[in-house]
Amino acid sequence: MRLMAEGLSAKRGEDLIFNDISFILDASEALVVTGPNGSGKSTLLRVLAGLLRPESGHLKLENGPPEIAHPSELSHYLGHRNAMKRELTVAENLSFWRDFMGDSPGGRGATLTEAVEAVGLPDIAHLPFGYLSAGQQRRMAMAKLVIAYRPIWILDEPTAALDAGADRLFADLVKAHLGKGGIVIAATHQPLGLDRTKELHMTGFEHLAGDHWHDA
């Protein structure tokens, strides 16, 4: 499977946020998106996730399931917010996301028990999500990535609110996903602990010609 972005641009109001963003990711490859606040990192991820329409350019998936019309149908998006109901238990939240997302062709998501064990919190799935600490909430949001199988992970500051131990746990999750042929795109100010990534550095609409990507 290959994910290709060709000539993407996006606007906020009448102003361009970024312009002419292109990259290619094959199975088992990761792209780390860097740049200062306001440079368009989050907007780019929302475009990749199908949540925003680009001003120009397009996404293309090669060698993917023939029934898939857009790469977003194969994607998990983990944004700044955890997207979990505080009043529901962790188990209820994860069960909802498992049923709502469903498995993409070619894989199977983890069971509820496997998902909470994967993020190192096997004994608190019965608690309301709102009872958890900020770090525990972020870990449980990460569990959404494995509860339903999606080969493309789109992550916006995924390690926010995590301690060093949880950072390593998350790196292991990402490595395991890449090892199974997955693709990861992450905007972050912190290293993800991966051995090798591609990098896209964004400079914002004031320096549109400066956006570039390379192997890191």
N, C-alpha and C positions, 0 to 999 in steps of 0.2 A: 504494500500500500504506500502511496506517495501523496502528500498534501502539498499543493502549490498555491501560493498567493502571488497574484500578478497585478502590479500597478495600483494597489489599494490606496485610496485617499478618503478622508472623512472631514466633515465640517462641524463646527459648533456655531450655530447661527449662520452668519455669512463668512466666518473666518475658517480657513483651513487649519486643521489641527495637525495632520500629517499628510504627506503626499508621496505617491509612487513607491509604496512599500511592496517589495517582492522577496519571496524566499521559497525554498524547497526543503521539505522534510520527508525523509524516507522512514519506513518502519524502524523502531528502536532508536530514533534520534530525538534530541531535545533542543529546543530553542529558548534561550534566556533573553528576555526583553529588558533592557536597562535604559536609564535616562532620568533626568530631573523631574520633579513634580510638575505636572502641567504639560509634559511633552507628548502626551497622547497614548501612553502605555495601556491604561484601562480602556480607553475608547477602542484601541486596536483589538484588544481581547474580546470586547463585546461584539465587534464586527465579525471576528473569527467564529464566535459562538452563535452567530445568527441573530443576536439581539438588536443590532443596529444595521441599517443598510449603508453600504459604503457610498461615497459620492461618485467614485469611479473604481474601476478594477473589479476583479472577481477571484473567487476561490475555486479550485479545481481538485478533484480527488481522482487519482489514477489507481487502477487495480483494486478498487474497493468493491463492496457488494453492489451488484447491478441494480438492486431495488432502491438504493439510497440516492436521493436527489441532491442533497446538500451536505457538506461535511459536518454541519452542526448536528445532524441526526446521529452522528457517531461520537458526539462530544459530551464530556462532562465539563461544566463551567463552575469553578469555585471562586466567587468574588470576595469583596471585602466583608460582606455580611454572610453569616452562616446559613441563612435560609432555613431555619428550624423554628418551629413553634415552641415558645417557652412553656406553654401550659401542658403540652403533650410530653409523654415520656420519651427518652432517647429511642427506645424500641419502636414506639409508635411513629416517631419522625422518620426513622430509617425504613420502616416498613412502607410508609407512604412513598418515599423517594424510590424505593425498589419497584413498587407497583407503577408509579407514575413514569419513571424513566424506561423501565424494561431493559432487557438485554439486547444489545446490537447483534446482528448476525455474526456467527463465528466464535461466540464465547458465552460464558456463564458467570454471573456475579456471585459474590460470596454469600454464604448464609449470614443471618443476623449475628449468630455467635462468632463466626469467622471474622466478620467485619469489625466488631468491637474488640476482639482479641488483636486484630491487626493494628489497631491504634493504641493498644496497651491499656485499655480500660474495660476489662471483661465483666466487672462486678457492679456497674452502675447503670446498666441499660434500663433498669426499672424506674429510675429517678426522672422527675420532670426535667426537661432540658434547662429550664431557667434556674434550677438549683445548682448547676455546675459552675465551676470557676471559668474565667475567660479562656484559660489554656485548655481545660477539659472540653469546653464547647467547641473550640477550634479543632481539637482532635476528633470529636464526633462528627463535625462537618467534613473532615477528611475521610471518615468512614463511608460517606456517600459515594466516594470515588470507586469503592470496591463492591458496594452492595448491589450495583447494577453494572454489567459489563459495557464499557464504552472505550474504544481503542484510542481516542484522542482526549487528552486532559488539557484543559485551558485554565490556568491558575493565576489569580491576581493576588500577589503578596501572600502566598499560601502559608508561610511560617510566622505570620503576625500573631503575637500573643503566646508563642511557643517558647519553652525553655530549651536549653541545649540538648537534653535527652530526647525531647520530642522532635527537635530538628533532625537528629540522627534517625529517629524512627521514620519520619517523613521521607528522608533521603532513601531509606531502605524501601519504602513503598514505591517511590518513583523508579528506583533501580529495578525492582521486580517487574513493574509495568513495562519498562523499556526492554527488559529481558524477554518478555513475552511478545515483543513486536509492537508495543504501543508507541505513541507519539506524545510528547509533552511540550507545551508552550507555557512559559511562566514569566510573569513580570515580577521582579523582586529586587530589593536593595541588598539582600543578603545571599551569600552563596548557598546553593542547594546541596552541596556535598557530592556532586556528580563528577566522575572522572573526566568526562569530555562532553562539551556541549557546543552548539552553535550560538552565536550572540548577535542580537539586533540592538544597536544603540540608537535611541531616538533623541532628537534634539528639540523637537517642537516646531510650531509653525513659523517661528521667527527665523529658523535656519533650515528650511525644508530640504535643501540640497545635502545636508549633513547626515541624514539617516542612512545607516549602512549596516550590513550584517556580514558576519564572517565566522569561521570556525574558531573556537576558543580551546 
